[in-house]
Amino acid sequence: MKVVPPTTTSPKLEDLLSQKTRFEKTLTRCQKAIASIETFHGSLDVQHVQALHLGEVQQGITAVAENLDEKLLGLEEKLEELTKAIEEERKMLGEMTVDDNLYKQVSITVFAERDREVEVVLIYGVSLFCSFKFS
């Protein structure tokens, strides 16, 4: 689905878009941090951790991972809220969404055995953004 850009913007829309960008970047950092914890956890062996301290290290890794998971879930929820708020603000400004499935191109070629006049009847529906090209 394409979005036809609005002819106007608003301070609220600009603020929402800015917030969304910040949350997307924070979400990416959080995902990288989770991946780093998983990599660190996978790299542990007896050379790095004594068996006596293994439980403490595992608990520490689990605690950090849980905190990051909670943060990630919160960020995803907030990002979804911002996306909805942006859509609402764009609707208020008159922005329209256009379904790509409605854009179709049709070609008609007519062949005749003799040189005669041909009549083609074409029935169609149009939208605001409809254009025709006859050749």
A tleap script that builds the chain and sets N, CA, C and O, in Angstrom:
source leaprc.protein.ff14SB
mol = sequence {
  NMET LYS VAL VAL PRO PRO THR THR THR SER
  PRO LYS LEU GLU ASP LEU LEU SER GLN LYS
  THR ARG PHE GLU LYS THR LEU THR ARG CYS
  GLN LYS ALA ILE ALA SER ILE GLU THR PHE
  HIE GLY SER LEU ASP VAL GLN HIE VAL GLN
  ALA LEU HIE LEU GLY GLU VAL GLN GLN GLY
  ILE THR ALA VAL ALA GLU ASN LEU ASP GLU
  LYS LEU LEU GLY LEU GLU GLU LYS LEU GLU
  GLU LEU THR LYS ALA ILE GLU GLU GLU ARG
  LYS MET LEU GLY GLU MET THR VAL ASP ASP
  ASN LEU TYR LYS GLN VAL SER ILE THR VAL
  PHE ALA GLU ARG ASP ARG GLU VAL GLU VAL
  VAL LEU ILE TYR GLY VAL SER LEU PHE CYS
  SER PHE LYS PHE CSER
}
set mol.1.N position { 0.838 -1.167 0.000 }
set mol.1.CA position { 0.000 0.000 0.000 }
set mol.1.C position { 0.891 1.240 0.000 }
set mol.1.O position { 1.788 1.358 0.835 }
set mol.2.N position { 0.656 2.146 -0.910 }
set mol.2.CA position { 1.434 3.382 -0.992 }
set mol.2.C position { 0.738 4.474 -0.200 }
set mol.2.O position { -0.472 4.436 0.027 }
set mol.3.N position { 1.525 5.435 0.208 }
set mol.3.CA position { 0.986 6.588 0.908 }
set mol.3.C position { 1.251 7.813 0.057 }
set mol.3.O position { 2.388 8.088 -0.328 }
set mol.4.N position { 0.191 8.541 -0.229 }
set mol.4.CA position { 0.335 9.790 -0.967 }
set mol.4.C position { 0.765 10.833 0.056 }
set mol.4.O position { 0.065 11.040 1.048 }
set mol.5.N position { 1.912 11.502 -0.163 }
set mol.5.CA position { 2.416 12.432 0.842 }
set mol.5.C position { 1.446 13.582 1.096 }
set mol.5.O position { 0.757 14.041 0.184 }
set mol.6.N position { 1.400 14.039 2.341 }
set mol.6.CA position { 0.498 15.143 2.644 }
set mol.6.C position { 1.012 16.444 2.032 }
set mol.6.O position { 2.211 16.635 1.833 }
set mol.7.N position { 0.080 17.311 1.749 }
set mol.7.CA position { 0.478 18.602 1.209 }
set mol.7.C position { 0.923 19.528 2.334 }
set mol.7.O position { 1.596 20.530 2.095 }
set mol.8.N position { 0.544 19.186 3.551 }
set mol.8.CA position { 0.947 19.989 4.697 }
set mol.8.C position { 1.493 19.069 5.770 }
set mol.8.O position { 1.336 17.850 5.712 }
set mol.9.N position { 2.125 19.672 6.732 }
set mol.9.CA position { 2.605 18.926 7.888 }
set mol.9.C position { 2.210 19.716 9.120 }
set mol.9.O position { 1.642 20.804 9.016 }
set mol.10.N position { 2.502 19.185 10.249 }
set mol.10.CA position { 2.171 19.893 11.481 }
set mol.10.C position { 3.305 19.667 12.474 }
set mol.10.O position { 4.063 18.705 12.354 }
set mol.11.N position { 3.413 20.551 13.445 }
set mol.11.CA position { 4.433 20.340 14.480 }
set mol.11.C position { 4.230 19.000 15.196 }
set mol.11.O position { 5.194 18.328 15.561 }
set mol.12.N position { 2.971 18.626 15.388 }
set mol.12.CA position { 2.691 17.352 16.053 }
set mol.12.C position { 3.204 16.186 15.214 }
set mol.12.O position { 3.811 15.261 15.753 }
set mol.13.N position { 2.969 16.217 13.901 }
set mol.13.CA position { 3.443 15.141 13.026 }
set mol.13.C position { 4.963 15.089 13.023 }
set mol.13.O position { 5.546 14.007 13.100 }
set mol.14.N position { 5.607 16.236 12.936 }
set mol.14.CA position { 7.066 16.275 12.956 }
set mol.14.C position { 7.605 15.703 14.264 }
set mol.14.O position { 8.588 14.961 14.268 }
set mol.15.N position { 6.954 16.051 15.376 }
set mol.15.CA position { 7.378 15.529 16.678 }
set mol.15.C position { 7.191 14.015 16.749 }
set mol.15.O position { 8.065 13.305 17.246 }
set mol.16.N position { 6.055 13.518 16.256 }
set mol.16.CA position { 5.794 12.075 16.264 }
set mol.16.C position { 6.813 11.323 15.404 }
set mol.16.O position { 7.299 10.262 15.793 }
set mol.17.N position { 7.129 11.876 14.243 }
set mol.17.CA position { 8.112 11.236 13.355 }
set mol.17.C position { 9.499 11.227 13.999 }
set mol.17.O position { 10.243 10.253 13.882 }
set mol.18.N position { 9.831 12.312 14.672 }
set mol.18.CA position { 11.117 12.390 15.362 }
set mol.18.C position { 11.185 11.370 16.496 }
set mol.18.O position { 12.194 10.686 16.669 }
set mol.19.N position { 10.109 11.276 17.261 }
set mol.19.CA position { 10.052 10.283 18.340 }
set mol.19.C position { 10.179 8.867 17.782 }
set mol.19.O position { 10.883 8.032 18.350 }
set mol.20.N position { 9.500 8.603 16.677 }
set mol.20.CA position { 9.548 7.267 16.076 }
set mol.20.C position { 10.975 6.926 15.664 }
set mol.20.O position { 11.436 5.808 15.891 }
set mol.21.N position { 11.667 7.873 15.067 }
set mol.21.CA position { 13.056 7.646 14.660 }
set mol.21.C position { 13.929 7.329 15.872 }
set mol.21.O position { 14.744 6.407 15.831 }
set mol.22.N position { 13.758 8.097 16.952 }
set mol.22.CA position { 14.535 7.842 18.172 }
set mol.22.C position { 14.235 6.456 18.735 }
set mol.22.O position { 15.153 5.738 19.133 }
set mol.23.N position { 12.964 6.075 18.772 }
set mol.23.CA position { 12.600 4.765 19.310 }
set mol.23.C position { 13.109 3.638 18.419 }
set mol.23.O position { 13.510 2.590 18.924 }
set mol.24.N position { 13.099 3.836 17.102 }
set mol.24.CA position { 13.634 2.810 16.193 }
set mol.24.C position { 15.130 2.606 16.434 }
set mol.24.O position { 15.613 1.474 16.428 }
set mol.25.N position { 15.859 3.700 16.645 }
set mol.25.CA position { 17.297 3.590 16.905 }
set mol.25.C position { 17.554 2.932 18.255 }
set mol.25.O position { 18.458 2.106 18.384 }
set mol.26.N position { 16.763 3.295 19.257 }
set mol.26.CA position { 16.906 2.681 20.575 }
set mol.26.C position { 16.576 1.196 20.507 }
set mol.26.O position { 17.245 0.379 21.140 }
set mol.27.N position { 15.551 0.849 19.745 }
set mol.27.CA position { 15.167 -0.551 19.571 }
set mol.27.C position { 16.297 -1.339 18.917 }
set mol.27.O position { 16.581 -2.467 19.319 }
set mol.28.N position { 16.938 -0.754 17.917 }
set mol.28.CA position { 18.062 -1.412 17.238 }
set mol.28.C position { 19.219 -1.642 18.214 }
set mol.28.O position { 19.825 -2.713 18.219 }
set mol.29.N position { 19.524 -0.634 19.039 }
set mol.29.CA position { 20.590 -0.789 20.039 }
set mol.29.C position { 20.251 -1.887 21.035 }
set mol.29.O position { 21.120 -2.664 21.431 }
set mol.30.N position { 19.008 -1.949 21.434 }
set mol.30.CA position { 18.576 -2.976 22.381 }
set mol.30.C position { 18.717 -4.369 21.759 }
set mol.30.O position { 19.170 -5.301 22.423 }
set mol.31.N position { 18.338 -4.510 20.508 }
set mol.31.CA position { 18.479 -5.800 19.821 }
set mol.31.C position { 19.952 -6.196 19.714 }
set mol.31.O position { 20.294 -7.368 19.871 }
set mol.32.N position { 20.815 -5.230 19.451 }
set mol.32.CA position { 22.257 -5.515 19.386 }
set mol.32.C position { 22.791 -5.924 20.751 }
set mol.32.O position { 23.635 -6.815 20.845 }
set mol.33.N position { 22.307 -5.280 21.810 }
set mol.33.CA position { 22.744 -5.626 23.161 }
set mol.33.C position { 22.325 -7.052 23.504 }
set mol.33.O position { 23.097 -7.798 24.106 }
set mol.34.N position { 21.114 -7.430 23.128 }
set mol.34.CA position { 20.641 -8.797 23.364 }
set mol.34.C position { 21.510 -9.788 22.598 }
set mol.34.O position { 21.890 -10.831 23.130 }
set mol.35.N position { 21.820 -9.462 21.359 }
set mol.35.CA position { 22.687 -10.343 20.563 }
set mol.35.C position { 24.076 -10.455 21.192 }
set mol.35.O position { 24.679 -11.528 21.172 }
set mol.36.N position { 24.583 -9.365 21.744 }
set mol.36.CA position { 25.897 -9.392 22.403 }
set mol.36.C position { 25.880 -10.283 23.637 }
set mol.36.O position { 26.815 -11.049 23.869 }
set mol.37.N position { 24.816 -10.182 24.428 }
set mol.37.CA position { 24.690 -11.039 25.618 }
set mol.37.C position { 24.659 -12.507 25.201 }
set mol.37.O position { 25.310 -13.346 25.824 }
set mol.38.N position { 23.912 -12.813 24.161 }
set mol.38.CA position { 23.832 -14.201 23.681 }
set mol.38.C position { 25.196 -14.681 23.181 }
set mol.38.O position { 25.577 -15.825 23.428 }
set mol.39.N position { 25.926 -13.820 22.486 }
set mol.39.CA position { 27.259 -14.183 21.999 }
set mol.39.C position { 28.207 -14.413 23.177 }
set mol.39.O position { 28.967 -15.381 23.197 }
set mol.40.N position { 28.150 -13.511 24.155 }
set mol.40.CA position { 28.987 -13.652 25.342 }
set mol.40.C position { 28.672 -14.971 26.059 }
set mol.40.O position { 29.575 -15.719 26.435 }
set mol.41.N position { 27.392 -15.234 26.236 }
set mol.41.CA position { 26.973 -16.456 26.926 }
set mol.41.C position { 27.471 -17.694 26.180 }
set mol.41.O position { 27.920 -18.658 26.799 }
set mol.42.N position { 27.391 -17.664 24.860 }
set mol.42.CA position { 27.844 -18.799 24.057 }
set mol.42.C position { 29.350 -18.981 24.067 }
set mol.42.O position { 29.845 -20.067 23.767 }
set mol.43.N position { 30.087 -17.930 24.410 }
set mol.43.CA position { 31.553 -18.015 24.370 }
set mol.43.C position { 32.162 -18.480 25.696 }
set mol.43.O position { 33.364 -18.737 25.768 }
set mol.44.N position { 31.353 -18.587 26.729 }
set mol.44.CA position { 31.879 -18.975 28.033 }
set mol.44.C position { 32.307 -20.443 28.041 }
set mol.44.O position { 31.628 -21.314 27.497 }
set mol.45.N position { 33.435 -20.682 28.664 }
set mol.45.CA position { 33.896 -22.062 28.867 }
set mol.45.C position { 34.725 -22.107 30.157 }
set mol.45.O position { 34.850 -21.099 30.852 }
set mol.46.N position { 35.277 -23.253 30.467 }
set mol.46.CA position { 36.000 -23.429 31.727 }
set mol.46.C position { 37.234 -22.541 31.831 }
set mol.46.O position { 37.730 -22.305 32.933 }
set mol.47.N position { 37.727 -22.055 30.724 }
set mol.47.CA position { 38.893 -21.167 30.771 }
set mol.47.C position { 38.506 -19.792 31.306 }
set mol.47.O position { 39.338 -19.093 31.885 }
set mol.48.N position { 37.238 -19.401 31.112 }
set mol.48.CA position { 36.792 -18.081 31.526 }
set mol.48.C position { 36.104 -18.073 32.893 }
set mol.48.O position { 36.195 -17.090 33.629 }
set mol.49.N position { 35.419 -19.163 33.231 }
set mol.49.CA position { 34.623 -19.191 34.456 }
set mol.49.C position { 34.908 -20.494 35.204 }
set mol.49.O position { 34.855 -21.587 34.641 }
set mol.50.N position { 35.203 -20.339 36.460 }
set mol.50.CA position { 35.397 -21.531 37.287 }
set mol.50.C position { 34.024 -22.126 37.601 }
set mol.50.O position { 33.033 -21.401 37.689 }
set mol.51.N position { 33.972 -23.421 37.765 }
set mol.51.CA position { 32.711 -24.113 38.029 }
set mol.51.C position { 32.021 -23.549 39.267 }
set mol.51.O position { 30.793 -23.506 39.335 }
set mol.52.N position { 32.808 -23.119 40.238 }
set mol.52.CA position { 32.268 -22.568 41.474 }
set mol.52.C position { 31.436 -21.303 41.224 }
set mol.52.O position { 30.458 -21.054 41.929 }
set mol.53.N position { 31.824 -20.511 40.227 }
set mol.53.CA position { 31.170 -19.230 39.941 }
set mol.53.C position { 30.163 -19.325 38.792 }
set mol.53.O position { 29.561 -18.321 38.411 }
set mol.54.N position { 29.985 -20.491 38.255 }
set mol.54.CA position { 29.114 -20.658 37.085 }
set mol.54.C position { 27.677 -20.219 37.368 }
set mol.54.O position { 27.057 -19.567 36.527 }
set mol.55.N position { 27.147 -20.562 38.527 }
set mol.55.CA position { 25.771 -20.183 38.883 }
set mol.55.C position { 25.592 -18.679 38.944 }
set mol.55.O position { 24.597 -18.147 38.451 }
set mol.56.N position { 26.560 -17.984 39.553 }
set mol.56.CA position { 26.498 -16.522 39.657 }
set mol.56.C position { 26.543 -15.871 38.275 }
set mol.56.O position { 25.780 -14.949 37.983 }
set mol.57.N position { 27.441 -16.362 37.437 }
set mol.57.CA position { 27.569 -15.804 36.083 }
set mol.57.C position { 26.277 -16.032 35.304 }
set mol.57.O position { 25.799 -15.134 34.612 }
set mol.58.N position { 25.714 -17.234 35.416 }
set mol.58.CA position { 24.479 -17.558 34.703 }
set mol.58.C position { 23.333 -16.672 35.185 }
set mol.58.O position { 22.544 -16.184 34.376 }
set mol.59.N position { 23.237 -16.463 36.493 }
set mol.59.CA position { 22.191 -15.596 37.042 }
set mol.59.C position { 22.362 -14.157 36.559 }
set mol.59.O position { 21.386 -13.478 36.239 }
set mol.60.N position { 23.608 -13.704 36.510 }
set mol.60.CA position { 23.884 -12.347 36.027 }
set mol.60.C position { 23.487 -12.180 34.571 }
set mol.60.O position { 22.871 -11.182 34.198 }
set mol.61.N position { 23.838 -13.153 33.754 }
set mol.61.CA position { 23.494 -13.105 32.334 }
set mol.61.C position { 21.977 -13.132 32.167 }
set mol.61.O position { 21.419 -12.382 31.367 }
set mol.62.N position { 21.318 -14.002 32.928 }
set mol.62.CA position { 19.859 -14.106 32.847 }
set mol.62.C position { 19.195 -12.799 33.259 }
set mol.62.O position { 18.245 -12.359 32.612 }
set mol.63.N position { 19.682 -12.177 34.322 }
set mol.63.CA position { 19.104 -10.909 34.792 }
set mol.63.C position { 19.249 -9.814 33.741 }
set mol.63.O position { 18.299 -9.080 33.469 }
set mol.64.N position { 20.426 -9.704 33.156 }
set mol.64.CA position { 20.660 -8.688 32.123 }
set mol.64.C position { 19.776 -8.961 30.910 }
set mol.64.O position { 19.179 -8.038 30.356 }
set mol.65.N position { 19.689 -10.224 30.496 }
set mol.65.CA position { 18.872 -10.590 29.338 }
set mol.65.C position { 17.391 -10.294 29.593 }
set mol.65.O position { 16.697 -9.800 28.706 }
set mol.66.N position { 16.913 -10.593 30.790 }
set mol.66.CA position { 15.509 -10.308 31.130 }
set mol.66.C position { 15.224 -8.812 31.101 }
set mol.66.O position { 14.191 -8.380 30.588 }
set mol.67.N position { 16.140 -8.026 31.651 }
set mol.67.CA position { 15.970 -6.559 31.617 }
set mol.67.C position { 15.914 -6.051 30.184 }
set mol.67.O position { 15.079 -5.210 29.849 }
set mol.68.N position { 16.798 -6.558 29.345 }
set mol.68.CA position { 16.804 -6.130 27.941 }
set mol.68.C position { 15.542 -6.591 27.214 }
set mol.68.O position { 15.007 -5.864 26.376 }
set mol.69.N position { 15.063 -7.798 27.533 }
set mol.69.CA position { 13.823 -8.281 26.920 }
set mol.69.C position { 12.642 -7.386 27.290 }
set mol.69.O position { 11.820 -7.047 26.439 }
set mol.70.N position { 12.565 -7.007 28.569 }
set mol.70.CA position { 11.490 -6.109 29.018 }
set mol.70.C position { 11.578 -4.757 28.315 }
set mol.70.O position { 10.573 -4.190 27.887 }
set mol.71.N position { 12.799 -4.261 28.210 }
set mol.71.CA position { 13.003 -2.976 27.531 }
set mol.71.C position { 12.581 -3.083 26.066 }
set mol.71.O position { 11.936 -2.181 25.533 }
set mol.72.N position { 12.949 -4.189 25.420 }
set mol.72.CA position { 12.594 -4.409 24.020 }
set mol.72.C position { 11.073 -4.449 23.841 }
set mol.72.O position { 10.541 -3.832 22.918 }
set mol.73.N position { 10.384 -5.165 24.710 }
set mol.73.CA position { 8.922 -5.233 24.619 }
set mol.73.C position { 8.291 -3.855 24.788 }
set mol.73.O position { 7.364 -3.500 24.061 }
set mol.74.N position { 8.792 -3.082 25.743 }
set mol.74.CA position { 8.284 -1.721 25.944 }
set mol.74.C position { 8.512 -0.837 24.737 }
set mol.74.O position { 7.642 -0.060 24.344 }
set mol.75.N position { 9.690 -0.964 24.156 }
set mol.75.CA position { 10.014 -0.163 22.968 }
set mol.75.C position { 9.119 -0.548 21.794 }
set mol.75.O position { 8.655 0.320 21.055 }
set mol.76.N position { 8.878 -1.841 21.620 }
set mol.76.CA position { 8.013 -2.293 20.530 }
set mol.76.C position { 6.586 -1.786 20.704 }
set mol.76.O position { 5.945 -1.381 19.734 }
set mol.77.N position { 6.085 -1.807 21.948 }
set mol.77.CA position { 4.744 -1.289 22.220 }
set mol.77.C position { 4.670 0.209 21.931 }
set mol.77.O position { 3.724 0.680 21.299 }
set mol.78.N position { 5.663 0.944 22.391 }
set mol.78.CA position { 5.678 2.393 22.181 }
set mol.78.C position { 5.784 2.712 20.690 }
set mol.78.O position { 5.144 3.644 20.203 }
set mol.79.N position { 6.591 1.941 19.972 }
set mol.79.CA position { 6.736 2.155 18.533 }
set mol.79.C position { 5.407 1.916 17.815 }
set mol.79.O position { 5.061 2.644 16.884 }
set mol.80.N position { 4.671 0.905 18.245 }
set mol.80.CA position { 3.358 0.629 17.655 }
set mol.80.C position { 2.393 1.780 17.939 }
set mol.80.O position { 1.642 2.196 17.057 }
set mol.81.N position { 2.417 2.292 19.169 }
set mol.81.CA position { 1.572 3.440 19.522 }
set mol.81.C position { 1.921 4.656 18.675 }
set mol.81.O position { 1.031 5.355 18.191 }
set mol.82.N position { 3.210 4.909 18.498 }
set mol.82.CA position { 3.637 6.056 17.690 }
set mol.82.C position { 3.200 5.897 16.237 }
set mol.82.O position { 2.765 6.860 15.606 }
set mol.83.N position { 3.317 4.686 15.710 }
set mol.83.CA position { 2.907 4.437 14.328 }
set mol.83.C position { 1.421 4.736 14.152 }
set mol.83.O position { 1.024 5.356 13.166 }
set mol.84.N position { 0.605 4.298 15.102 }
set mol.84.CA position { -0.834 4.578 15.042 }
set mol.84.C position { -1.104 6.069 15.154 }
set mol.84.O position { -1.950 6.601 14.435 }
set mol.85.N position { -0.390 6.755 16.056 }
set mol.85.CA position { -0.571 8.199 16.229 }
set mol.85.C position { -0.174 8.956 14.964 }
set mol.85.O position { -0.819 9.938 14.598 }
set mol.86.N position { 0.881 8.502 14.301 }
set mol.86.CA position { 1.314 9.126 13.045 }
set mol.86.C position { 0.254 8.941 11.971 }
set mol.86.O position { -0.062 9.875 11.234 }
set mol.87.N position { -0.297 7.726 11.883 }
set mol.87.CA position { -1.362 7.469 10.903 }
set mol.87.C position { -2.561 8.373 11.153 }
set mol.87.O position { -3.131 8.929 10.215 }
set mol.88.N position { -2.944 8.521 12.422 }
set mol.88.CA position { -4.075 9.380 12.775 }
set mol.88.C position { -3.800 10.837 12.417 }
set mol.88.O position { -4.662 11.524 11.870 }
set mol.89.N position { -2.602 11.297 12.727 }
set mol.89.CA position { -2.255 12.693 12.421 }
set mol.89.C position { -2.251 12.927 10.912 }
set mol.89.O position { -2.691 13.974 10.437 }
set mol.90.N position { -1.756 11.952 10.170 }
set mol.90.CA position { -1.748 12.094 8.710 }
set mol.90.C position { -3.170 12.117 8.156 }
set mol.90.O position { -3.458 12.846 7.207 }
set mol.91.N position { -4.048 11.328 8.741 }
set mol.91.CA position { -5.458 11.360 8.324 }
set mol.91.C position { -6.054 12.730 8.590 }
set mol.91.O position { -6.806 13.261 7.773 }
set mol.92.N position { -5.707 13.302 9.750 }
set mol.92.CA position { -6.207 14.632 10.103 }
set mol.92.C position { -5.728 15.681 9.102 }
set mol.92.O position { -6.425 16.657 8.821 }
set mol.93.N position { -4.529 15.462 8.573 }
set mol.93.CA position { -3.960 16.428 7.619 }
set mol.93.C position { -4.450 16.169 6.190 }
set mol.93.O position { -4.139 16.937 5.280 }
set mol.94.N position { -5.204 15.107 5.996 }
set mol.94.CA position { -5.753 14.839 4.673 }
set mol.94.C position { -4.919 13.912 3.823 }
set mol.94.O position { -5.159 13.797 2.621 }
set mol.95.N position { -3.942 13.246 4.416 }
set mol.95.CA position { -3.138 12.307 3.642 }
set mol.95.C position { -3.977 11.079 3.343 }
set mol.95.O position { -4.767 10.633 4.175 }
set mol.96.N position { -3.800 10.546 2.166 }
set mol.96.CA position { -4.582 9.390 1.748 }
set mol.96.C position { -3.667 8.198 1.533 }
set mol.96.O position { -2.530 8.347 1.086 }
set mol.97.N position { -4.172 7.012 1.855 }
set mol.97.CA position { -3.448 5.796 1.518 }
set mol.97.C position { -4.073 5.236 0.247 }
set mol.97.O position { -5.290 5.276 0.064 }
set mol.98.N position { -3.232 4.723 -0.609 }
set mol.98.CA position { -3.684 4.202 -1.892 }
set mol.98.C position { -3.285 2.739 -1.977 }
set mol.98.O position { -2.126 2.388 -1.759 }
set mol.99.N position { -4.235 1.902 -2.289 }
set mol.99.CA position { -3.989 0.466 -2.393 }
set mol.99.C position { -3.330 0.176 -3.738 }
set mol.99.O position { -3.886 0.497 -4.788 }
set mol.100.N position { -2.130 -0.439 -3.702 }
set mol.100.CA position { -1.407 -0.775 -4.929 }
set mol.100.C position { -2.186 -1.730 -5.812 }
set mol.100.O position { -2.011 -1.730 -7.030 }
set mol.101.N position { -3.043 -2.540 -5.216 }
set mol.101.CA position { -3.813 -3.498 -6.007 }
set mol.101.C position { -4.838 -2.819 -6.908 }
set mol.101.O position { -5.364 -3.434 -7.834 }
set mol.102.N position { -5.115 -1.555 -6.633 }
set mol.102.CA position { -6.078 -0.838 -7.468 }
set mol.102.C position { -5.443 -0.277 -8.735 }
set mol.102.O position { -6.146 0.084 -9.679 }
set mol.103.N position { -4.129 -0.204 -8.756 }
set mol.103.CA position { -3.436 0.301 -9.930 }
set mol.103.C position { -3.212 -0.841 -10.905 }
set mol.103.O position { -2.380 -1.718 -10.670 }
set mol.104.N position { -3.932 -0.823 -11.959 }
set mol.104.CA position { -3.821 -1.872 -12.970 }
set mol.104.C position { -3.636 -1.221 -14.334 }
set mol.104.O position { -4.121 -0.118 -14.589 }
set mol.105.N position { -2.939 -1.915 -15.183 }
set mol.105.CA position { -2.737 -1.449 -16.544 }
set mol.105.C position { -3.361 -2.486 -17.473 }
set mol.105.O position { -3.163 -3.691 -17.318 }
set mol.106.N position { -4.102 -1.989 -18.419 }
set mol.106.CA position { -4.769 -2.886 -19.351 }
set mol.106.C position { -4.383 -2.474 -20.765 }
set mol.106.O position { -4.383 -1.291 -21.105 }
set mol.107.N position { -4.057 -3.466 -21.578 }
set mol.107.CA position { -3.778 -3.222 -22.993 }
set mol.107.C position { -4.751 -4.059 -23.807 }
set mol.107.O position { -4.987 -5.231 -23.513 }
set mol.108.N position { -5.302 -3.442 -24.822 }
set mol.108.CA position { -6.220 -4.150 -25.712 }
set mol.108.C position { -5.693 -4.023 -27.129 }
set mol.108.O position { -5.438 -2.918 -27.608 }
set mol.109.N position { -5.533 -5.150 -27.793 }
set mol.109.CA position { -5.123 -5.166 -29.192 }
set mol.109.C position { -6.218 -5.869 -29.987 }
set mol.109.O position { -6.653 -6.967 -29.640 }
set mol.110.N position { -6.643 -5.227 -31.036 }
set mol.110.CA position { -7.711 -5.801 -31.854 }
set mol.110.C position { -7.145 -6.109 -33.240 }
set mol.110.O position { -6.541 -5.247 -33.877 }
set mol.111.N position { -7.345 -7.344 -33.698 }
set mol.111.CA position { -6.943 -7.764 -35.029 }
set mol.111.C position { -8.206 -8.067 -35.836 }
set mol.111.O position { -9.148 -8.676 -35.330 }
set mol.112.N position { -8.210 -7.638 -37.083 }
set mol.112.CA position { -9.364 -7.911 -37.937 }
set mol.112.C position { -8.876 -8.520 -39.253 }
set mol.112.O position { -7.808 -8.174 -39.759 }
set mol.113.N position { -9.681 -9.429 -39.789 }
set mol.113.CA position { -9.325 -10.049 -41.070 }
set mol.113.C position { -9.567 -9.094 -42.228 }
set mol.113.O position { -8.912 -9.195 -43.266 }
set mol.114.N position { -10.504 -8.170 -42.057 }
set mol.114.CA position { -10.798 -7.187 -43.101 }
set mol.114.C position { -10.742 -5.786 -42.516 }
set mol.114.O position { -10.861 -5.590 -41.307 }
set mol.115.N position { -10.561 -4.835 -43.388 }
set mol.115.CA position { -10.514 -3.440 -42.997 }
set mol.115.C position { -11.934 -2.962 -42.722 }
set mol.115.O position { -12.687 -2.664 -43.648 }
set mol.116.N position { -12.286 -2.893 -41.469 }
set mol.116.CA position { -13.623 -2.468 -41.072 }
set mol.116.C position { -13.524 -1.597 -39.826 }
set mol.116.O position { -12.497 -1.555 -39.148 }
set mol.117.N position { -14.591 -0.923 -39.556 }
set mol.117.CA position { -14.672 -0.131 -38.339 }
set mol.117.C position { -14.950 -1.073 -37.168 }
set mol.117.O position { -15.776 -1.980 -37.267 }
set mol.118.N position { -14.239 -0.841 -36.050 }
set mol.118.CA position { -14.397 -1.687 -34.877 }
set mol.118.C position { -14.820 -0.805 -33.707 }
set mol.118.O position { -14.304 0.296 -33.513 }
set mol.119.N position { -15.744 -1.305 -32.956 }
set mol.119.CA position { -16.188 -0.581 -31.763 }
set mol.119.C position { -15.812 -1.426 -30.553 }
set mol.119.O position { -16.132 -2.613 -30.481 }
set mol.120.N position { -15.129 -0.796 -29.609 }
set mol.120.CA position { -14.748 -1.473 -28.381 }
set mol.120.C position { -15.512 -0.815 -27.238 }
set mol.120.O position { -15.472 0.404 -27.067 }
set mol.121.N position { -16.198 -1.628 -26.473 }
set mol.121.CA position { -16.923 -1.121 -25.310 }
set mol.121.C position { -16.099 -1.470 -24.080 }
set mol.121.O position { -15.782 -2.633 -23.827 }
set mol.122.N position { -15.766 -0.445 -23.333 }
set mol.122.CA position { -14.925 -0.623 -22.160 }
set mol.122.C position { -15.686 -0.125 -20.937 }
set mol.122.O position { -16.115 1.027 -20.888 }
set mol.123.N position { -15.845 -0.988 -19.971 }
set mol.123.CA position { -16.509 -0.615 -18.725 }
set mol.123.C position { -15.439 -0.609 -17.637 }
set mol.123.O position { -14.698 -1.582 -17.493 }
set mol.124.N position { -15.352 0.470 -16.875 }
set mol.124.CA position { -14.299 0.608 -15.888 }
set mol.124.C position { -14.767 1.460 -14.718 }
set mol.124.O position { -15.752 2.191 -14.816 }
set mol.125.N position { -14.056 1.354 -13.632 }
set mol.125.CA position { -14.262 2.213 -12.470 }
set mol.125.C position { -12.992 3.009 -12.253 }
set mol.125.O position { -11.896 2.522 -12.533 }
set mol.126.N position { -13.125 4.217 -11.762 }
set mol.126.CA position { -11.951 5.063 -11.577 }
set mol.126.C position { -11.876 5.574 -10.148 }
set mol.126.O position { -12.870 5.604 -9.423 }
set mol.127.N position { -10.678 5.972 -9.765 }
set mol.127.CA position { -10.462 6.601 -8.474 }
set mol.127.C position { -10.003 8.028 -8.723 }
set mol.127.O position { -9.949 8.482 -9.865 }
set mol.128.N position { -9.679 8.720 -7.665 }
set mol.128.CA position { -9.202 10.099 -7.783 }
set mol.128.C position { -7.933 10.195 -8.634 }
set mol.128.O position { -7.710 11.199 -9.310 }
set mol.129.N position { -7.122 9.170 -8.599 }
set mol.129.CA position { -5.810 9.230 -9.229 }
set mol.129.C position { -5.774 8.491 -10.550 }
set mol.129.O position { -4.724 7.985 -10.947 }
set mol.130.N position { -6.881 8.422 -11.226 }
set mol.130.CA position { -6.971 7.656 -12.470 }
set mol.130.C position { -6.463 8.490 -13.640 }
set mol.130.O position { -6.720 9.691 -13.709 }
set mol.131.N position { -5.747 7.856 -14.551 }
set mol.131.CA position { -5.316 8.532 -15.771 }
set mol.131.C position { -5.436 7.559 -16.922 }
set mol.131.O position { -5.356 6.345 -16.736 }
set mol.132.N position { -5.629 8.097 -18.110 }
set mol.132.CA position { -5.805 7.274 -19.293 }
set mol.132.C position { -4.807 7.688 -20.356 }
set mol.132.O position { -4.397 8.847 -20.421 }
set mol.133.N position { -4.425 6.748 -21.177 }
set mol.133.CA position { -3.581 7.034 -22.320 }
set mol.133.C position { -4.087 6.180 -23.478 }
set mol.133.O position { -3.947 4.957 -23.467 }
set mol.134.N position { -4.661 6.818 -24.451 }
set mol.134.CA position { -5.147 6.109 -25.625 }
set mol.134.C position { -4.176 6.335 -26.762 }
set mol.134.O position { -3.694 7.447 -26.977 }
set mol.135.N position { -3.899 5.279 -27.477 }
set mol.135.CA position { -3.015 5.452 -28.633 }
set mol.135.C position { -3.576 4.700 -29.824 }
set mol.135.O position { -2.980 4.717 -30.901 }
savepdb mol mol.pdb
quit
